[in-house]
Amino acid sequence: MRIFAAIVVLTLVSAAASFAQTVNPAKIKFKGVGLDSTYAQVVKALGKPESEEPSKEEGCIGGREKSVKYPGLSFYFMDGDSKDKKTFEVKAFELTAPGILVSGIKIGDTPATVKRKFGRKYTVDNDREAGQITWLYAMNDRDGPGTTRVVFKNGKVSMIASDFLVC
């Protein structure tokens, strides 16, 4: 009887784990920053960028845009939809640098780790020419719209990217 009870408990724990809350693709963070973080928050968390494009007018939602780069990490900012229309906020980022934990996953992780942290609700884009598979996690309309992408090459995470659809 004890063995049967143990099997039931293990089955329930396993089922609960598979239905556990996963990371919201619009809210993934690393070092405290993610989509909608301000330029000042990014610089505070990561230091001065390696390179930075001067801001320029952007024609999609009005306002300005700029991009900044760190080793293995880039950000795209816009200010047109910020509260004061002057504060640059992250609208997209792309990470290829190893060792940075992004809401529980990092470059080099396996698909099993990504599923455990981000869930199984994704679509797959298989780029045979590039030898990579991309899992696309869609954002809901309230938090997005947009997509978080996890790219695998040789069975390991090679890039983590997230962006809002702004046009």
C-alpha positions as CSV (number, residue, x, y, z in Angstrom):
1,M,0.0,0.0,0.0
2,R,2.9,2.4,0.8
3,I,4.4,1.8,-2.6
4,F,1.1,2.6,-4.3
5,A,0.7,5.8,-2.3
6,A,4.3,6.8,-3.2
7,I,3.6,6.2,-6.9
8,V,0.4,8.3,-6.7
9,V,2.3,11.2,-4.9
10,L,5.1,11.1,-7.5
11,T,2.6,11.1,-10.3
12,L,0.8,14.1,-8.9
13,V,4.0,16.0,-8.2
14,S,5.2,15.3,-11.8
15,A,1.8,16.4,-13.2
16,A,1.8,19.6,-11.2
17,A,5.4,20.4,-12.3
18,S,4.4,20.0,-16.0
19,F,1.5,22.4,-15.6
20,A,3.4,24.9,-13.4
21,Q,3.4,28.6,-14.3
22,T,6.0,29.3,-16.9
23,V,7.9,32.6,-17.6
24,N,5.8,35.3,-19.4
25,P,7.6,35.8,-22.7
26,A,7.0,39.6,-22.5
27,K,8.6,39.8,-19.0
28,I,11.9,37.9,-19.4
29,K,14.7,39.6,-17.6
30,F,18.5,39.4,-17.0
31,K,20.5,41.5,-14.6
32,G,17.1,43.2,-13.8
33,V,16.5,44.5,-17.3
34,G,14.2,43.4,-20.1
35,L,11.6,44.8,-22.5
36,D,10.3,48.2,-21.4
37,S,13.4,48.9,-19.2
38,T,14.7,52.4,-19.7
39,Y,18.1,53.3,-21.2
40,A,19.2,54.5,-17.7
41,Q,18.2,51.1,-16.1
42,V,20.2,49.2,-18.8
43,V,23.3,51.4,-18.3
44,K,23.0,51.1,-14.5
45,A,22.8,47.3,-14.7
46,L,25.3,46.7,-17.5
47,G,27.6,49.7,-17.5
48,K,28.5,51.9,-20.5
49,P,27.7,50.3,-23.9
50,E,30.5,49.2,-26.1
51,S,28.9,51.1,-29.0
52,E,25.9,53.3,-29.4
53,E,24.2,54.8,-32.4
54,P,23.1,58.4,-32.2
55,S,19.4,58.6,-31.8
56,K,17.4,59.3,-35.0
57,E,13.8,60.0,-35.9
58,E,11.7,56.8,-36.3
59,G,8.7,56.7,-38.5
60,C,6.6,54.0,-37.0
61,I,5.0,55.4,-33.8
62,G,6.8,58.8,-33.8
63,G,9.7,59.8,-31.7
64,R,13.3,58.6,-31.8
65,E,15.1,55.3,-31.9
66,K,18.6,54.1,-31.1
67,S,20.6,50.9,-30.7
68,V,23.3,50.1,-28.2
69,K,25.7,47.1,-28.1
70,Y,27.6,45.3,-25.4
71,P,29.7,42.2,-26.0
72,G,27.2,39.5,-27.1
73,L,24.2,41.7,-26.4
74,S,22.3,44.4,-28.3
75,F,19.3,46.6,-27.5
76,Y,16.9,48.6,-29.6
77,F,15.3,51.6,-27.9
78,M,12.4,53.9,-28.8
79,D,11.0,56.9,-26.9
80,G,7.7,57.6,-28.9
81,D,5.4,55.5,-26.7
82,S,7.0,56.3,-23.3
83,K,5.0,58.2,-20.8
84,D,6.8,61.4,-21.3
85,K,7.6,60.7,-25.0
86,K,11.3,61.4,-24.2
87,T,12.5,58.3,-22.2
88,F,14.1,55.6,-24.3
89,E,12.7,52.2,-23.5
90,V,13.9,48.7,-24.6
91,K,11.7,47.4,-27.5
92,A,14.0,44.6,-28.5
93,F,17.1,42.8,-27.3
94,E,19.3,39.9,-28.6
95,L,21.7,38.0,-26.4
96,T,24.5,35.6,-27.5
97,A,26.8,36.1,-24.5
98,P,27.4,33.0,-22.4
99,G,26.9,33.1,-18.6
100,I,24.0,35.5,-18.4
101,L,20.9,33.9,-16.8
102,V,17.7,35.1,-18.7
103,S,14.7,34.2,-16.5
104,G,16.2,30.8,-15.8
105,I,17.9,29.9,-19.1
106,K,21.3,30.8,-20.6
107,I,23.4,30.3,-23.7
108,G,24.4,26.6,-23.9
109,D,21.3,25.2,-22.2
110,T,19.4,22.2,-23.5
111,P,15.9,22.2,-25.0
112,A,14.8,20.3,-21.8
113,T,15.9,23.2,-19.6
114,V,14.1,25.8,-21.8
115,K,10.9,23.7,-21.8
116,R,11.1,23.5,-18.0
117,K,11.5,27.3,-17.6
118,F,9.6,28.7,-20.5
119,G,7.0,26.0,-21.1
120,R,5.9,24.0,-24.1
121,K,3.7,26.6,-25.8
122,Y,5.8,27.6,-28.7
123,T,6.0,27.3,-32.5
124,V,9.1,26.0,-34.3
125,D,11.0,27.5,-37.1
126,N,13.5,25.0,-38.5
127,D,16.2,26.8,-40.6
128,R,18.1,23.8,-42.1
129,E,20.4,26.1,-44.2
130,A,21.7,27.9,-41.0
131,G,21.6,24.6,-39.0
132,Q,19.4,26.1,-36.3
133,I,16.0,25.7,-34.8
134,T,14.1,28.6,-33.3
135,W,11.4,28.3,-30.7
136,L,9.0,31.2,-30.8
137,Y,7.1,32.1,-27.7
138,A,4.3,34.5,-28.5
139,M,3.3,37.3,-26.2
140,N,-0.3,37.9,-25.3
141,D,-1.9,41.1,-26.6
142,R,-2.1,42.6,-23.1
143,D,1.7,42.3,-22.6
144,G,2.8,42.5,-26.2
145,P,2.3,41.9,-29.0
146,G,5.6,40.4,-29.7
147,T,7.8,37.3,-29.5
148,T,10.5,35.8,-27.5
149,R,12.8,33.6,-29.5
150,V,15.2,30.9,-28.3
151,V,17.6,29.7,-31.0
152,F,19.3,26.3,-30.8
153,K,22.4,25.3,-32.7
154,N,23.8,21.8,-32.3
155,G,21.2,21.1,-29.6
156,K,22.2,24.0,-27.3
157,V,20.8,27.5,-26.9
158,S,22.8,29.9,-29.0
159,M,20.7,33.0,-28.8
160,I,17.9,34.5,-26.7
161,A,16.0,37.4,-28.2
162,S,12.8,39.3,-27.4
163,D,11.0,42.1,-29.1
164,F,7.7,44.0,-29.1
165,L,5.9,44.3,-32.4
166,V,5.8,48.1,-32.7
167,C,4.5,48.8,-36.2
